[in-house]
Amino acid sequence: MSSVNNHHPKTFLVTGAAGFIGFHVSKTLLEQGHHVIGLDNINDYYDINLKLARLEQLGIDKTEAVQELNYTTSTTFGNRMVFVKMNLEDREALPKLFENYKIDSVCNLAAQAGVRYSLENPEAYADSNLTGFLNILECCRNYKVSKLVYASSSSVYGNSDAVPFDETANVDHPVSLYAATKKANELMAHAYSHLYGFETIGLRFFTVYGPWGRPDMAMFLFTEAIINNQPVKVFNNGDLSRDFTYIDDIVNGVIATLLETPDKKSLYKLYNIGNSKPVQLLEYIEAIEKALDKKAIKQMMPMQPGDVKQTYANVARLKNDFNYQPKTEVTKGIEAFVKWYKEFYGN
């Protein structure tokens, strides 16, 4: 394991910087003294005020955040990040960004998120997750970026019964378009690493939760429903389990892959990044009830199309190469989220 040298600040492009994981990764890189170019299109898939509030935490003014990039602006960083409002699939604007800045590594977390939404709006997934990802790969190739770390997803495993999920498993049977686009990203990255000799690291995220989280995720939906005396929708009658992973543990893993190079030199890498401790859905709801000191009104629902019954990450590969150690117990993570939620929404 090579040691991280923080004496020389690097310049990172973080796409999806107004998103949940992108915001936390950007914040940590800035705290470590690195330069961050944050890119996001601030789409309205969920409340843009939450995205703008995250950017404010990073020192980006709301009025600045909603303006399209002006390339005549200064390329100096000062003490904060530079923010760019842009679609990933913009084939003219993205290369200009790479021309303007000497980018050391790219952390591509921008994607159209959500399994269920891919049933309603499949085109959004093709634009961002396929065309947008190809655009990123092309810019990394043309502007000699040495490393691309990108978000894949545990959804690529589909309804596999072979747990814990292992990176060597066959993932040719996605059950949602979202999962199919993430599998496609892994294949595209493999081709570019092979052809053009730059390093790509795909991270298969397992149900990330925590403060500043996404409103379409279970943690947020359940908390909101319980506080507002609304029914909590319990899919598959509660017979689901998820490898819920706290945001701080995720960020530590992402940053390690960005800053370190493991001894075994292979240009194309894939890793599960999870907690490796699956939790039953009803236990998760119980922990939220306890943190809120309030009972949920449960509405039992059938299995949703595109959903999977269980997720469970084998993280041995990431532990071995990057010393990844998830530490946060789910009860502690839920308490931290509930505290943030109440402060942010004034409940």
Secondary structure, 3 states (H helix, E strand, C coil): CCCCCCCCCCEEEEECCCCHHHHHHHHHHHHCCCEEEEEECCCCCCCHHHHHHHHHHCCCCHHHHCCECCCCCCCCCCCCCEEEECCCCCCCHHHHHHHHCCCCEEEECCCCCCCCHHHHCHHHHHHHHHHHHHHHHHHHHHCCCCEEEEEEEHHHHCCCCCCCECCCCCCCCCCCHHHHHHHHHHHHHHHHHHHHCCEEEEEEECCEECCCCCCCCHHHHHHHHHHCCCEEEEHHHHCCEECCEEHHHHHHHHHHHHHCCCCCCCCEEEEEECCCCCEEHHHHHHHHHHHHCCCCEEEECCCCCCCCCECCECCHHHHHHHCCCCCCCHHHHHHHHHHHHHHHHCC
